[in-house]
Amino acid sequence: MADARSTLLEGQKRGLHVVDLARMLLLIVGLYLMCGAMVGVPFVLWGVGRIDPAAHHAPWTFRLLILPGSVALWPWMAMLWRRTGRRETRP
């Protein structure tokens, strides 16, 4: 009987660690997506035209279509946007 209780308590302790790990993972994913939204929305509104001149006068439906990808790939989009901004400012 004592062995069953100790096994149950060990399982509960391990379960708490799994829950903490899941919370941490969700927090990291949430922060990543929040940063992605903060970069992705301005990128879709203003930055996509700088990277691709053909998308400069794209309709809002196109911009809405590329928004999820821009949010998910925000580090790469920010890097591209930053590089194209530098090229335009040089004489």
C-alpha positions as CSV (number, residue, x, y, z in Angstrom):
1,M,0.0,0.0,0.0
2,A,2.8,2.4,0.8
3,D,4.4,1.6,-2.6
4,A,1.2,2.6,-4.4
5,R,1.0,5.9,-2.5
6,S,4.6,6.8,-3.2
7,T,4.2,5.9,-6.9
8,L,1.0,8.1,-7.0
9,L,2.8,11.0,-5.4
10,E,5.8,10.7,-7.8
11,G,3.4,10.7,-10.7
12,Q,1.7,13.8,-9.4
13,K,5.0,15.6,-8.9
14,R,6.0,14.6,-12.5
15,G,2.6,15.8,-13.7
16,L,3.2,19.2,-12.2
17,H,6.5,19.4,-14.1
18,V,4.7,18.5,-17.4
19,V,2.1,21.2,-16.7
20,D,4.8,23.7,-16.0
21,L,6.6,22.7,-19.2
22,A,3.3,23.0,-21.2
23,R,2.6,26.5,-19.7
24,M,6.1,27.6,-20.5
25,L,5.8,26.3,-24.1
26,L,2.5,28.1,-24.5
27,L,4.0,31.3,-23.1
28,I,6.9,31.2,-25.6
29,V,4.6,30.5,-28.5
30,G,2.3,33.3,-27.4
31,L,5.1,35.8,-27.1
32,Y,6.4,34.7,-30.5
33,L,3.0,35.2,-32.1
34,M,2.6,38.5,-30.4
35,C,5.9,39.7,-31.7
36,G,4.8,38.3,-35.1
37,A,1.6,40.4,-35.1
38,M,3.6,43.5,-34.1
39,V,5.9,43.0,-37.1
40,G,3.5,41.3,-39.5
41,V,0.7,43.8,-39.6
42,P,2.9,46.8,-40.4
43,F,4.8,44.7,-42.8
44,V,1.7,43.7,-44.7
45,L,0.4,47.3,-44.7
46,W,3.7,49.1,-45.7
47,G,6.6,46.7,-46.0
48,V,5.5,44.3,-48.6
49,G,5.5,47.0,-51.3
50,R,9.1,47.8,-50.6
51,I,10.2,44.1,-50.9
52,D,8.1,43.3,-53.9
53,P,7.2,46.3,-56.2
54,A,4.5,44.2,-57.8
55,A,2.7,43.9,-54.5
56,H,2.8,47.7,-53.9
57,H,-0.7,48.2,-55.3
58,A,-2.0,44.8,-54.2
59,P,-5.6,44.6,-53.0
60,W,-6.5,44.1,-49.3
61,T,-7.4,40.5,-50.0
62,F,-3.9,39.7,-51.0
63,R,-2.5,41.4,-48.0
64,L,-5.0,39.5,-45.8
65,L,-3.9,36.3,-47.5
66,I,-0.2,36.8,-46.7
67,L,-0.8,38.0,-43.1
68,P,-0.6,34.6,-41.4
69,G,2.7,33.8,-43.1
70,S,4.1,37.2,-42.2
71,V,3.2,36.6,-38.6
72,A,4.7,33.1,-38.5
73,L,7.9,34.1,-40.4
74,W,8.3,37.5,-38.8
75,P,12.0,37.3,-38.1
76,W,12.7,36.7,-41.8
77,M,10.2,39.3,-42.9
78,A,11.7,41.9,-40.6
79,M,15.2,41.1,-41.9
80,L,14.1,41.5,-45.5
81,W,12.2,44.7,-44.7
82,R,15.2,46.1,-43.0
83,R,17.6,45.2,-45.8
84,T,15.3,46.8,-48.5
85,G,14.9,49.9,-46.4
86,R,18.7,50.3,-46.2
87,R,19.1,50.0,-50.0
88,E,16.4,52.6,-50.7
89,T,18.1,55.2,-48.4
90,R,21.5,54.9,-50.0
91,P,22.2,57.4,-52.8
